[in-house]
Amino acid sequence: MSEPSSPTGGARCGSATVVVDDVQDEVSVDAVRWASLAAAALDAEGAEGELTLTFVDRAEITSLKVEHFGDPGDYPTDVLSFPLDSPGLATNDMPVLLGDVVVCPSVALEQCEAHAGTLDDELALLVVHGVLHVLGHDHAEPAEAAVMRDRELALLESLHWFGAAPAGFAVDHREEVR
């Protein structure tokens, strides 16, 4: 990130710890709630280690996208993931740094109606999506995309809704949003 700040909180579930920070002021988010969801998703996936979850503004996520992924598009994205250590590297001496998940709440707000249905469900999806990327999931090929989407839905149903997905929810965009 461009400006260092003190984390706003965190969450722990099993052997997974999430440090969270909200460095944007465009959309109000309950950062600790989303850290708890990320920690629960890590635990459900059997991951041990620490993850950083950061909420940023449109300019910051656009800058990160260009810097780290070489994407020349001058537009923000919703979530970026930066895997670090492999989840299987845990030792008693050194914590595993699983990676970073960066979410842009203003993009989530803009696209939620055409995607997950509500801002709450969109943020939940983006957090879980980012966690799964850190753990090695991808969606570049149709087969791996199906596996990732199935895991997203299963995690959201067990950790976010505590039941079936609502009628308006879609893991895939119904239309391209920019």
Buried (B, 14 or more C-beta within 10 A) or exposed (E): EEEEEEBBBBBBBEBBBBBBBBBBEBBEBEBBBBBBBBBBBBBBBEBBBBBBBBBBBBEBBBBBBEEEEEEEEEEBBBBBBBBBBEBEBBEEEEBBBBBBBBBBBBBBBBBBBBBBBBBBBBBBBBBBBBBBBBBEBEBEEEEEBEBBBEBBBEBBBEBBBEEEBEEEBEBEEEEEEE
